[in-house]
Amino acid sequence: MKSSVFGALTLAAIVVTPATFYAQGALAQGAIGGAAEGAREGSRDAGPVGGAVGGVVGGAVGAATGLLGIDEGPRFREYVTREHRRSFRYDEPVRVGAVLPEEGVEFYDVPREYGVTHYRYTVVDDEPVLVDPRTRRIVQIIK
């Protein structure tokens, strides 16, 4: 068991460290946010090894997609609250990777000041989320 955890943590360090040094601005924040979200989800589903693997995968996805950073999330959440967007009821857990249905969900443009204009946002079960408009897949839950 210890060797599995050590191996997963070593893999995490090998993958995330170069990405962290290379990343700047929103890219770095996306990696950090993605790693945190991935570790949280992975450890919930598969314990310590799942947390380590989830952190690596989440960090890579976050870095690649340039999501809202840790500092931008609360500010964007306040923006969405001020906009009074209708919340869509979703019967599945609201999680990164979930694909929203084609009908009944309205997507909104993200203002340029947040730097993620290639995504849209919506509100699902009272949670603001960023969505890839081509696939309708949730890419970030805004905390």
C-alpha positions in Angstrom: 0.0 0.0 0.0 2.8 2.4 1.0 4.6 1.8 -2.3 1.4 2.5 -4.3 0.9 5.8 -2.5 4.6 6.7 -2.9 4.5 5.9 -6.6 1.4 8.0 -7.1 2.9 10.9 -5.3 6.1 10.6 -7.2 4.1 10.6 -10.5 2.2 13.7 -9.3 5.4 15.5 -8.6 6.9 14.6 -12.0 3.9 15.7 -13.9 2.8 18.8 -11.9 6.2 20.4 -11.2 7.2 21.2 -14.8 3.6 22.4 -15.5 3.8 24.7 -12.5 7.1 26.3 -13.5 5.9 26.8 -17.1 2.5 28.2 -16.2 1.8 31.9 -15.8 -1.3 33.9 -14.9 -4.6 32.1 -15.5 -2.7 29.0 -16.6 -1.1 28.6 -13.2 -4.3 29.3 -11.4 -6.1 26.7 -13.5 -3.5 24.1 -12.6 -3.8 24.8 -8.9 -7.6 24.8 -8.9 -7.7 21.7 -11.1 -5.3 19.9 -8.9 -7.3 20.8 -5.8 -10.6 19.7 -7.3 -9.1 16.5 -8.7 -7.5 15.6 -5.4 -10.7 16.2 -3.5 -12.8 14.1 -6.0 -10.2 11.4 -6.2 -9.7 10.9 -2.5 -13.5 10.9 -2.0 -13.9 8.1 -4.6 -10.7 6.1 -4.1 -8.8 7.1 -0.9 -5.2 8.4 -0.8 -4.1 6.9 -4.1 -7.2 8.3 -5.8 -6.5 11.7 -4.3 -2.9 11.7 -5.6 -3.9 10.6 -9.1 -6.9 13.0 -9.1 -4.6 15.8 -8.2 -2.3 15.1 -11.1 -5.0 14.7 -13.6 -6.9 17.7 -12.3 -3.8 19.8 -12.4 -3.0 18.9 -15.9 -6.6 19.6 -17.0 -6.7 22.9 -15.2 -3.3 24.0 -16.7 -4.4 23.0 -20.2 -7.7 24.7 -20.0 -6.8 28.0 -18.3 -9.8 28.0 -15.9 -10.7 30.7 -13.5 -8.0 31.0 -10.8 -8.4 30.9 -7.1 -8.5 34.7 -6.8 -11.0 35.1 -9.7 -13.5 32.4 -8.5 -15.1 34.4 -5.7 -15.2 37.6 -7.8 -16.9 35.7 -10.7 -19.3 34.1 -8.3 -20.3 37.6 -7.0 -20.8 38.7 -10.7 -23.1 35.7 -11.4 -25.1 36.5 -8.2 -25.6 40.1 -9.3 -26.8 38.9 -12.7 -29.7 36.9 -11.1 -29.4 34.0 -13.5 -32.1 31.3 -13.3 -30.8 28.1 -11.7 -31.2 24.9 -13.8 -32.3 21.8 -11.8 -30.1 18.9 -12.5 -30.9 15.3 -11.3 -27.2 14.2 -11.2 -24.4 15.4 -8.9 -23.0 18.8 -10.1 -19.4 17.8 -10.8 -16.6 18.6 -13.2 -17.0 16.4 -16.3 -20.8 16.2 -16.1 -22.5 16.8 -19.5 -25.5 19.1 -19.3 -28.6 18.3 -21.5 -29.2 20.0 -24.8 -32.7 21.3 -23.6 -33.6 23.5 -20.8 -30.2 25.0 -19.9 -29.3 28.6 -20.9 -25.6 29.4 -21.3 -24.2 32.9 -20.8 -21.0 34.6 -22.1 -18.2 35.1 -19.6 -17.1 38.8 -19.5 -13.6 39.4 -21.0 -12.2 40.6 -17.7 -12.2 37.0 -16.4 -10.0 35.8 -19.3 -12.0 32.6 -20.1 -14.1 33.8 -23.0 -13.9 30.5 -24.8 -16.2 29.0 -22.1 -19.8 29.9 -21.1 -21.4 29.8 -17.7 -24.7 28.7 -16.3 -26.1 28.0 -12.8 -26.9 24.4 -11.9 -28.6 23.6 -8.6 -27.6 27.1 -7.4 -23.9 26.5 -8.3 -22.3 28.7 -11.0 -20.3 26.5 -13.4 -18.1 27.1 -16.4 -19.1 24.9 -19.4 -17.5 24.0 -22.7 -20.1 25.3 -25.1 -19.2 22.6 -27.8 -19.7 19.6 -25.5 -21.9 21.2 -22.7 -19.4 19.6 -20.3 -18.9 21.3 -16.9 -15.2 22.3 -16.7 -15.2 24.2 -13.4 -17.5 24.7 -10.4 -17.1 28.2 -9.2 -16.6 28.4 -5.4 
